[in-house]
Amino acid sequence: MLNGKNESASIASAVGDKILRFMMRLGPVPTLKPRHWRGLIAELDRISVIRLAFVAVLSAACGTGVLYLLNTESRLVQEEDYSTLTAVGFIFLLVAYRFSQRHLIFRASESIEAALHDWRQRIAGKVLSLSLRDIEEISPGRLLDGIARHYAPLSQSVVTIVAGVEAMVLLIFMFGYLLYLSTTAALLTVLVAVLCVAGYMNIAARLAETMTETAILNGRLDRLSESSIKGSKELRLNAKKRRAVLEDMVTTSDELFKNRSASAGIFAEVISSGNTASYLMAGAVVFVLPIIGSTEQDQISVIVMAVIFLIGPIGGMIGSLQQLSIARFAVRSILEFEAGVDHLLASSSNDSPEVDHSAFKRIELRKVGYTHQTALDVDKPFAIEEVSVCIERGQLLFITGGNGSGKTTALRVLTGLYPRDSGDIIIDGDVIGKNPGQNYRDLFATVFADFHVFGRAYALDDEALIKLDQWLIKLNIRSKMPADLSHGFSPDALSTGQRKRLALALALVENRPVLVLDEWAADQDPSTRNRFYEEILPELLQAGKTIIVVTHDERYFDYADIHAHMQDGRLVPAECPASEVTQ
């Protein structure tokens, strides 16, 4: 049963993917270019796509049939007659039209949502596979756009677009019926429609441009709003900066207002022109057709009803045009973002064999160098140079150094978060590649200075949760946490020092052989700091942990097995005993 559901979801996703990618091939004006339809027909290798097309045709046929039966019964009433069979047929076709239209919109929308779900999963997986350096190269706003924000407007536009496509098919069928009633009336309708399309094409490119600018400005305003909230402390302390940020938000909001107003004005013109055209079609039948045609007077009312019935599908198509512009921008942005992520992944693929080093005896950094990627106009970007250090299993290493000396960068290279530019990382004689694999990174549990604590204890089983509870008690923070840790917690409700204690507890229950702590004690009260150095670190060392601590607490330096000092990107002492190296 579950496999059947998975297969159904997979098919729906494939169909939605085809629809979204086809949408991308449409220009600002969704014209019926042969290359578009050839491309779509070439991709109809899924029976579900054909079924959706069949339902669209069935819905349009039933809708046109409803109009035909209405006109038929109207004639009978004029002749003082009545047909029960026609009334029954009308009800049957109306019900069939309702259900087929509902089925089409629901299934097509479901397929597109399934595709978007797969896109989110796929792209999020790729982003989480990027190195930290690649993540830092992409702005946080662009990351959020590519993983989450672009999907919301796209999802909101789906139903309207699908309904617009269904309206287009219905319009084709109803025009066929109008052609059956009167060739002259159909030609008049085509003439009015051509004039309307020509008018729309004149403003379509402008509409697409303003919609794109609106989306960009909306993203900029979102990021400014988020930044103002995160930087509320800094803004509260600096009135000049607060005014400047507010001015930037007001300017962006003003530009957004102008673009949205322009888009609304253009779209209002499209809607009013479409509605006017619909009435113009009916007027042409009433006022022009009797002059140029030989249509009988009783036939005029039937044709007018047919033309009036065209108003609904025309309105549906017009309503979907704006949403189509939004959807095309969102799809293009998502796919471009994914292409950029793919490029980064291809250029930083893992070059290390996946070897289990969990039982290592010694880790060595030999003349390791790394340079931060910065703007081209920077004369000398920050770098660590020829960093060399050895640490035996079960030892405690203290690293000291001023702010900006390169301590955190060196730790990120050591843990495999940054790919080193030069030198070697050696474990028991084995040289680790410049882009270490997951097995290597699994050696380390960390609490960096810019640490993050998730709202749930991910990847912890029941036994680990019991140990987490024990560590929270030892770190005197259990009372701040909910009774059931498996249901999650709220890190934002804790102070910085308390969040660090929670982060340390979570790192410890991961049970990694190496623990890396970047100035963990800096935000702790004196009592907790003293317990950290005099009780917790000795307990961890006794349990066999290898510990690397960045610290400024001079009074505890004697506790370390090794003390290294970082200055201007270099580590002192910078010598390691010779060791055999296996390539």
Legacy VTK file of the C-alpha trace (Angstrom):
# vtk DataFile Version 3.0
C-alpha trace
ASCII
DATASET POLYDATA
POINTS 583 float
0.000 0.000 0.000
2.804 2.374 0.962
4.748 1.530 -2.223
1.633 2.302 -4.260
1.336 5.719 -2.606
5.029 6.419 -3.182
4.724 5.442 -6.833
1.656 7.638 -7.242
3.457 10.576 -5.630
6.466 9.967 -7.888
4.297 10.010 -11.011
2.502 13.164 -9.847
5.865 14.839 -9.184
7.137 13.925 -12.661
4.006 15.400 -14.242
4.300 18.589 -12.181
7.968 18.886 -13.074
7.097 18.767 -16.787
4.417 21.421 -16.344
6.752 23.762 -14.449
9.586 23.383 -16.940
7.194 23.886 -19.849
5.992 27.060 -18.133
9.602 28.276 -18.214
9.732 27.920 -22.000
6.860 30.355 -22.424
7.822 33.971 -23.041
6.224 37.001 -21.366
3.386 36.491 -23.854
2.197 32.837 -23.757
1.971 32.491 -27.522
1.159 29.266 -29.302
4.560 28.890 -30.940
5.037 25.507 -32.638
8.336 24.899 -30.832
6.550 25.135 -27.475
3.939 22.559 -28.348
6.465 20.275 -30.070
8.496 20.334 -26.869
5.454 19.586 -24.733
4.232 16.769 -26.984
7.726 15.266 -26.979
7.543 15.064 -23.183
4.147 13.360 -22.985
5.730 10.090 -21.934
3.666 9.851 -18.772
0.109 8.589 -19.061
-0.911 11.005 -16.292
-0.171 14.004 -18.515
-2.400 12.565 -21.241
-5.121 11.896 -18.671
-5.014 15.514 -17.519
-5.297 16.672 -21.135
-8.249 14.314 -21.632
-10.002 15.662 -18.517
-9.444 19.228 -19.767
-11.062 18.317 -23.091
-13.921 16.505 -21.305
-14.535 19.515 -19.060
-14.591 21.879 -22.040
-16.881 19.577 -24.014
-19.318 19.333 -21.092
-19.272 23.103 -20.587
-19.984 23.666 -24.274
-22.687 20.997 -24.136
-24.377 22.873 -21.299
-24.525 25.981 -23.511
-25.868 23.957 -26.443
-28.679 22.431 -24.356
-29.578 25.829 -22.914
-29.992 27.234 -26.404
-31.925 24.141 -27.501
-34.364 24.370 -24.605
-34.684 28.123 -25.124
-35.902 27.544 -28.661
-38.393 24.944 -27.479
-39.763 27.347 -24.867
-40.198 30.023 -27.540
-42.184 27.461 -29.525
-44.227 26.724 -26.390
-42.706 23.294 -26.047
-40.659 21.549 -23.354
-38.230 18.598 -23.372
-37.657 16.626 -20.171
-34.824 14.754 -21.877
-33.041 18.040 -22.590
-33.421 19.099 -18.950
-32.011 15.751 -17.753
-29.134 16.053 -20.233
-28.439 19.603 -18.999
-28.213 18.414 -15.363
-25.993 15.484 -16.350
-23.577 17.651 -18.375
-23.508 20.328 -15.658
-22.558 17.743 -13.012
-19.978 16.192 -15.359
-18.558 19.664 -16.076
-18.285 20.462 -12.383
-16.533 17.230 -11.439
-14.200 17.143 -14.449
-13.190 20.778 -13.896
-12.608 20.138 -10.186
-10.640 16.967 -10.945
-8.454 18.746 -13.503
-7.594 21.690 -11.264
-7.036 19.485 -8.217
-4.880 16.864 -9.965
-2.797 19.366 -11.925
-2.253 21.489 -8.803
-1.425 18.383 -6.775
1.154 17.336 -9.380
2.804 20.746 -9.347
2.854 20.799 -5.529
4.411 17.305 -5.551
7.095 18.572 -7.938
7.758 21.599 -5.727
8.041 19.280 -2.728
10.674 17.233 -4.563
12.476 20.385 -5.677
12.636 21.632 -2.083
13.983 18.309 -0.838
16.516 18.015 -3.650
17.828 21.567 -3.408
17.900 21.573 0.411
19.928 18.344 0.284
22.386 19.937 -2.114
22.714 23.088 -0.022
23.402 21.019 3.107
26.148 19.214 1.160
28.009 22.445 0.410
31.186 23.284 2.268
31.022 26.043 4.835
33.078 28.289 2.558
30.538 27.850 -0.242
27.669 28.538 2.158
29.372 31.747 3.287
29.825 32.852 -0.338
26.039 32.756 -0.890
24.165 35.546 0.845
21.695 34.430 3.539
18.871 36.134 1.646
19.657 34.232 -1.537
19.845 30.969 0.392
16.422 31.564 1.931
14.989 32.557 -1.448
16.327 29.400 -3.111
15.252 27.017 -0.352
11.947 28.522 0.788
10.773 32.000 -0.185
10.336 31.558 -3.945
8.048 28.562 -3.385
5.278 30.476 -1.593
4.209 32.793 -4.462
4.644 29.931 -6.926
2.403 27.675 -4.852
-0.203 30.442 -4.483
-0.344 30.979 -8.253
-0.751 27.310 -9.221
-4.543 26.985 -8.948
-5.173 30.215 -10.860
-2.833 29.185 -13.679
-4.375 25.715 -14.005
-7.849 27.259 -14.014
-6.644 29.624 -16.735
-5.469 26.708 -18.872
-8.839 24.986 -18.403
-10.548 28.251 -19.402
-8.442 28.390 -22.572
-9.538 24.879 -23.603
-13.160 25.760 -22.827
-12.799 28.938 -24.890
-11.596 26.894 -27.889
-14.629 24.574 -27.656
-17.083 27.425 -27.241
-15.580 29.227 -30.203
-16.102 26.037 -32.211
-19.752 26.095 -31.177
-20.010 29.762 -32.173
-18.492 28.858 -35.530
-21.186 26.211 -35.899
-23.905 28.764 -35.164
-22.568 31.510 -37.436
-19.356 31.794 -39.416
-19.785 35.547 -39.664
-20.254 35.943 -35.897
-17.196 33.777 -35.311
-15.118 35.938 -37.673
-16.305 39.100 -35.919
-15.309 37.536 -32.599
-11.891 36.609 -33.975
-11.383 40.178 -35.214
-12.135 41.618 -31.773
-9.945 38.960 -30.115
-7.001 39.738 -32.439
-7.250 43.438 -31.595
-7.267 42.599 -27.877
-4.290 40.245 -28.164
-2.355 42.875 -30.104
-3.070 45.377 -27.359
-2.019 42.919 -24.669
1.234 42.073 -26.455
2.127 45.761 -26.421
2.073 45.823 -22.625
2.992 42.194 -21.799
6.752 42.802 -21.759
6.243 45.851 -19.529
4.048 43.800 -17.188
6.658 41.033 -16.946
9.388 43.601 -16.252
7.485 45.321 -13.453
6.534 41.947 -11.939
10.193 40.890 -11.889
11.299 44.180 -10.332
8.523 43.856 -7.759
9.719 40.379 -6.746
13.306 41.623 -6.369
12.238 44.633 -4.302
10.007 42.462 -2.138
12.969 40.196 -1.365
15.128 43.210 -0.522
12.490 44.576 1.858
12.169 41.151 3.534
15.917 41.068 4.151
15.967 44.631 5.465
13.112 43.829 7.842
14.866 40.690 9.071
18.123 42.601 9.508
16.435 45.378 11.481
14.996 42.819 13.898
18.281 40.961 14.361
20.166 44.228 14.774
17.638 45.863 17.087
20.217 46.280 19.894
22.655 48.103 17.637
19.913 50.291 16.188
18.572 51.141 19.633
22.010 52.391 20.677
22.673 54.426 17.531
19.965 56.872 16.467
21.848 57.907 13.328
22.176 54.319 12.159
18.527 53.679 13.064
17.410 56.591 10.899
19.611 55.390 8.020
18.193 51.870 8.173
14.648 53.235 8.372
15.369 55.493 5.403
16.615 52.498 3.410
13.456 50.557 4.302
11.238 53.517 3.394
13.050 53.994 0.063
12.723 50.311 -0.794
9.081 50.294 0.308
8.447 53.361 -1.854
10.003 51.673 -4.902
7.977 48.554 -4.146
4.812 50.666 -3.894
5.519 52.290 -7.263
6.244 48.967 -8.973
3.212 47.257 -7.492
1.053 50.216 -8.432
2.455 50.120 -11.957
1.784 46.386 -12.161
-1.743 46.899 -10.837
-2.315 49.675 -13.378
-1.117 47.534 -16.261
-3.137 44.574 -15.112
-6.216 46.748 -14.554
-5.827 47.808 -18.177
-5.665 44.152 -19.219
-8.775 43.237 -17.200
-10.828 46.234 -18.322
-9.778 45.676 -21.942
-10.735 42.009 -21.688
-14.141 42.764 -20.209
-14.743 45.515 -22.743
-13.778 43.130 -25.538
-16.291 40.575 -24.272
-19.124 43.089 -24.426
-17.802 44.381 -27.746
-18.141 40.850 -29.128
-21.787 40.749 -28.075
-22.336 44.261 -29.464
-20.813 43.277 -32.797
-23.284 40.388 -33.039
-26.282 42.562 -32.168
-25.430 45.685 -34.157
-23.135 44.576 -36.979
-24.235 41.027 -37.795
-27.738 42.001 -39.004
-26.157 44.485 -41.413
-23.477 42.282 -42.964
-25.047 38.835 -42.532
-28.188 36.971 -43.353
-28.755 35.654 -39.863
-32.380 35.364 -38.817
-33.625 37.466 -35.922
-34.342 34.459 -33.667
-30.782 33.228 -34.242
-29.304 36.494 -32.920
-30.305 35.752 -29.310
-28.702 32.294 -29.479
-25.452 33.749 -30.826
-25.452 36.529 -28.214
-25.830 33.934 -25.443
-22.891 32.006 -26.899
-20.757 35.152 -27.020
-21.715 36.092 -23.446
-20.689 32.603 -22.327
-17.226 33.384 -23.723
-16.800 36.092 -21.063
-16.183 33.551 -18.277
-13.310 31.695 -19.989
-11.799 34.974 -21.188
-11.830 36.290 -17.618
-10.234 33.081 -16.373
-7.429 33.361 -18.907
-6.809 37.026 -18.099
-6.768 36.271 -14.375
-4.062 33.638 -14.870
-1.713 35.903 -16.864
-0.471 37.868 -13.840
0.031 34.673 -11.853
1.886 33.156 -14.810
4.403 36.031 -14.728
4.936 35.507 -10.984
5.288 31.745 -11.438
7.770 32.052 -14.311
9.979 34.388 -12.263
9.873 32.018 -9.265
10.613 28.884 -11.330
13.481 30.582 -13.151
14.965 31.839 -9.861
14.741 28.395 -8.232
16.360 26.601 -11.173
19.105 29.234 -11.490
19.815 28.914 -7.771
20.048 25.121 -8.092
22.394 25.461 -11.079
24.664 27.695 -8.980
24.657 25.169 -6.132
25.464 22.351 -8.597
28.435 24.363 -9.865
29.760 24.815 -6.321
29.293 21.112 -5.562
31.135 20.099 -8.726
34.085 22.339 -7.872
34.389 21.118 -4.267
33.717 17.406 -4.495
35.137 15.094 -1.863
38.674 14.034 -2.770
39.225 11.790 0.255
38.479 8.074 0.433
35.883 7.299 3.109
38.131 5.677 5.713
37.106 5.071 9.323
39.570 6.989 11.501
37.532 6.795 14.702
40.285 4.764 16.401
43.033 7.261 15.487
46.117 7.737 17.638
47.401 11.054 16.333
46.154 14.017 14.276
48.737 16.261 12.683
48.519 19.563 10.822
51.641 20.081 8.719
52.230 23.550 7.221
48.505 24.020 6.570
47.441 27.210 4.814
44.070 28.720 3.973
43.080 32.081 2.445
39.628 33.579 2.790
37.967 34.334 -0.524
37.259 38.056 -0.603
36.469 40.871 -2.988
38.964 41.519 -5.785
39.835 44.999 -4.510
41.268 43.644 -1.246
45.081 43.852 -1.428
45.819 41.147 1.127
42.948 38.878 2.193
43.212 37.234 5.603
45.002 33.877 5.648
46.461 31.313 8.006
49.939 30.197 6.963
51.991 27.077 7.610
50.020 26.034 10.668
51.603 22.930 12.194
50.521 21.124 15.338
50.247 17.550 16.609
47.764 16.195 19.087
47.759 12.668 20.456
44.543 10.870 21.295
43.324 11.750 24.788
45.274 15.017 25.001
44.002 18.477 25.853
45.133 21.290 23.536
44.660 24.950 24.449
44.852 27.542 21.664
45.207 31.193 22.552
45.490 34.346 20.486
43.935 37.727 19.934
40.733 38.404 18.060
41.230 37.983 14.328
44.459 36.013 14.765
43.051 32.997 12.873
42.066 30.596 15.672
38.543 29.887 14.429
39.701 29.641 10.807
42.349 27.080 11.776
39.723 25.024 13.628
37.385 25.115 10.634
40.166 23.831 8.402
41.023 21.130 10.950
37.426 19.927 11.189
36.994 19.843 7.391
34.592 22.786 7.181
37.057 24.769 5.050
39.127 23.075 2.295
42.771 23.908 2.965
44.824 25.575 0.233
48.185 24.082 1.182
49.861 21.694 3.568
48.597 18.366 4.914
46.283 16.990 7.557
47.575 13.582 8.575
45.894 10.941 10.713
48.137 8.026 11.714
50.185 8.507 8.556
47.215 8.870 6.193
46.946 12.199 4.354
43.413 13.593 4.350
42.217 15.218 1.102
41.681 18.960 0.807
37.902 18.372 0.761
37.538 15.785 3.553
34.680 13.296 3.461
31.937 12.820 6.024
33.796 10.052 7.850
36.537 12.533 8.680
34.127 15.257 9.794
32.353 12.697 11.980
35.406 12.685 14.249
34.527 16.113 15.630
31.839 17.464 17.937
32.025 21.253 18.081
30.732 24.376 19.755
32.071 27.293 17.738
31.855 30.914 18.853
29.090 31.473 16.268
27.333 28.241 17.238
23.697 27.453 16.471
21.333 25.307 18.539
18.380 23.698 16.773
14.992 23.572 18.453
14.989 19.773 18.582
17.477 17.099 19.619
17.942 15.761 16.107
19.547 12.348 15.484
19.427 11.345 19.158
17.852 8.059 20.189
16.258 7.340 23.578
19.575 6.354 25.152
21.213 9.570 23.950
18.292 11.604 25.305
18.853 10.057 28.732
22.519 11.091 28.572
21.493 14.565 27.411
19.266 14.847 30.458
22.213 13.877 32.697
24.536 16.436 31.115
21.925 19.182 31.408
21.728 18.437 35.137
25.545 18.578 35.433
25.616 21.872 33.568
22.877 23.282 35.838
20.444 24.030 33.026
17.910 21.182 33.271
15.353 23.371 35.025
15.298 25.687 31.994
14.291 22.864 29.642
10.922 21.129 29.053
10.154 17.868 30.818
10.175 15.812 27.608
13.280 16.676 25.579
12.112 14.638 22.590
9.403 17.228 21.884
11.925 20.002 21.374
12.886 23.149 23.259
13.290 26.884 22.756
16.961 27.949 22.628
15.990 31.599 22.078
14.486 31.683 25.565
17.950 31.052 27.073
20.780 33.468 27.706
23.958 33.189 25.606
25.787 31.316 28.356
22.853 28.933 28.853
22.624 28.278 25.118
26.339 27.426 25.154
25.759 24.926 27.946
22.926 23.373 25.954
25.169 23.275 22.867
27.939 21.581 24.883
25.524 18.976 26.247
24.266 18.212 22.731
27.836 17.955 21.430
28.840 15.566 24.206
25.965 13.129 23.646
27.018 12.808 19.990
29.919 10.816 21.457
32.544 11.924 18.918
36.225 11.181 19.714
37.325 14.839 19.358
35.658 17.776 21.096
36.347 21.294 19.748
35.271 24.256 21.874
35.793 27.794 20.615
35.862 30.180 23.599
33.057 28.214 25.264
33.795 29.568 28.750
33.760 33.222 27.665
30.037 33.708 28.430
29.845 31.597 31.594
29.588 32.795 35.153
32.710 32.308 37.344
31.303 29.218 39.070
30.438 27.447 35.788
33.784 28.479 34.255
35.660 27.014 37.195
33.650 23.745 37.048
34.317 23.537 33.307
38.113 23.564 33.723
38.433 21.717 37.013
35.685 19.065 36.747
34.191 18.714 33.265
37.382 18.710 31.162
39.179 16.195 33.448
36.091 13.946 33.372
36.032 14.031 29.564
39.754 13.344 29.317
39.384 10.400 31.656
36.651 9.077 29.334
39.163 9.126 26.457
38.121 12.332 24.701
40.598 14.406 22.714
39.833 18.055 23.414
40.788 21.270 21.628
39.846 24.470 23.459
40.224 28.077 22.362
40.558 30.058 25.571
41.749 33.306 27.142
41.584 32.043 30.744
45.256 32.275 31.742
44.730 30.906 35.238
43.848 27.483 33.767
46.660 27.174 31.180
48.446 24.572 33.320
45.616 22.107 32.726
46.577 21.713 29.037
48.877 19.034 27.639
49.745 21.381 24.771
49.490 25.164 24.612
49.706 26.784 21.178
49.395 30.491 20.429
47.939 31.983 17.247
49.284 35.297 15.954
48.751 36.896 12.527
47.631 33.605 11.004
50.562 31.584 12.347
50.657 29.057 15.180
53.485 29.052 17.738
55.082 26.606 18.359
54.876 25.484 14.738
56.847 22.258 14.780
55.718 18.630 14.844
57.768 15.503 15.450
58.395 13.652 12.207
55.886 10.986 11.261
55.484 8.540 8.428
53.051 9.690 5.748
50.941 7.379 3.642
49.625 8.878 0.406
LINES 1 584
583 0 1 2 3 4 5 6 7 8 9 10 11 12 13 14 15 16 17 18 19 20 21 22 23 24 25 26 27 28 29 30 31 32 33 34 35 36 37 38 39 40 41 42 43 44 45 46 47 48 49 50 51 52 53 54 55 56 57 58 59 60 61 62 63 64 65 66 67 68 69 70 71 72 73 74 75 76 77 78 79 80 81 82 83 84 85 86 87 88 89 90 91 92 93 94 95 96 97 98 99 100 101 102 103 104 105 106 107 108 109 110 111 112 113 114 115 116 117 118 119 120 121 122 123 124 125 126 127 128 129 130 131 132 133 134 135 136 137 138 139 140 141 142 143 144 145 146 147 148 149 150 151 152 153 154 155 156 157 158 159 160 161 162 163 164 165 166 167 168 169 170 171 172 173 174 175 176 177 178 179 180 181 182 183 184 185 186 187 188 189 190 191 192 193 194 195 196 197 198 199 200 201 202 203 204 205 206 207 208 209 210 211 212 213 214 215 216 217 218 219 220 221 222 223 224 225 226 227 228 229 230 231 232 233 234 235 236 237 238 239 240 241 242 243 244 245 246 247 248 249 250 251 252 253 254 255 256 257 258 259 260 261 262 263 264 265 266 267 268 269 270 271 272 273 274 275 276 277 278 279 280 281 282 283 284 285 286 287 288 289 290 291 292 293 294 295 296 297 298 299 300 301 302 303 304 305 306 307 308 309 310 311 312 313 314 315 316 317 318 319 320 321 322 323 324 325 326 327 328 329 330 331 332 333 334 335 336 337 338 339 340 341 342 343 344 345 346 347 348 349 350 351 352 353 354 355 356 357 358 359 360 361 362 363 364 365 366 367 368 369 370 371 372 373 374 375 376 377 378 379 380 381 382 383 384 385 386 387 388 389 390 391 392 393 394 395 396 397 398 399 400 401 402 403 404 405 406 407 408 409 410 411 412 413 414 415 416 417 418 419 420 421 422 423 424 425 426 427 428 429 430 431 432 433 434 435 436 437 438 439 440 441 442 443 444 445 446 447 448 449 450 451 452 453 454 455 456 457 458 459 460 461 462 463 464 465 466 467 468 469 470 471 472 473 474 475 476 477 478 479 480 481 482 483 484 485 486 487 488 489 490 491 492 493 494 495 496 497 498 499 500 501 502 503 504 505 506 507 508 509 510 511 512 513 514 515 516 517 518 519 520 521 522 523 524 525 526 527 528 529 530 531 532 533 534 535 536 537 538 539 540 541 542 543 544 545 546 547 548 549 550 551 552 553 554 555 556 557 558 559 560 561 562 563 564 565 566 567 568 569 570 571 572 573 574 575 576 577 578 579 580 581 582
